């Protein structure tokens, strides 16, 4: 095995991807010291881009707020439905009394 070939760990992969995105190196140049096919490094870059898009698309705080708001909305809807049901029950009882007289 060639002594100049370096193993790739998560930190090295991240560093390579950042250098490629910043334009400091190319995929071909980055693949040589690790004896990796350029297509593998291109896959890392594409995965990093997808991850960045997803992290920018949704703010975790916004998601948490949505989930916290959902039960409140459901409680309000349930309360409104209960009020309507009670009003209908009272109306029905009133109508039955009126018809019974």
N, C-alpha and C positions, 0 to 999 in steps of 0.2 A: 504494500500500500504506500502511496506517495505521502511523505511526511509533511508536505506543504499544504495538503488538503485539510481544512479546518472543519470540525463538526459544527452543525447549525443547531443552536438552541433557540428558545423563544426570544431571548434578548437580542441575539444576533439577527434573527429574522425581522424583528421589529426595527432594529437599526437600519438594516438594508432597505426595508420598505420606505422608511422615512427619508433616507438619502435619495432613493429613486424618485419619490414624490417631490422632494425639494429640488430635483434636477442636479444633484451633486454627482450622481453616477447613473449609468444605464443598466438595464436588466442584463445585458450581455457581460458588461464589466463585473457586475455583482455576482454573476453565476460562476465565474472562473475560479476564485479561491475556494469555493465550496464544492466544485465539481458537480454542479447541479444543472439540469437542463433549464434554459431560460423560461420555458413554459411553466415550470414549477414556481419560479419566482414571480412570473406574471400572475399566476393564480393567487399568490400571497398579496400582491398589490391590489388585485381586483377585490379580494376579500376585505382588505383594509378600507378600500373606497366604499364598499357596501356598508361596512361597520360605521364609517364616518357619516354616511348619508342617514343611516338609521338613528344614530345618536343625535344628529342635528334635526331630524324630522320630528322627534317626540321628546319633550323635556320630561324627565321622570316626575318632577313636581306636578306638571300638568296632568299626567296620568293618575297620580295619587289623588289630586283634587277631583278628577272625574269619578273615581271610585268612591270617594267620600260623599260626593254630591248625589250619586245614584240612590243610596238608601233614603236620603232625605226626600228626594223626589217621589220615591215609592211610598214613603210614609204619608206624604201630603195627598197623594192619589188615593191611598187607602182611607184616609180620614174623610176626604170628599165623598168617596163611595159610601162610607158608613152614614154620613149625614143624609145623603140622598135616599138611602135605604130606609132610614128612620122616618124621613119625611113621607115616603111612599106608604110605609106601614101606618102612620098616623092618618094619612088621607084615606087609606082603605078602611081603617077602623071607623073613621068619621062617616064615610059613605055607607058603610054597613048599618051604623046606628040610624042614619037619616032614612035609609030604605026600610028599616025595621019599624019605624014609628007610624 
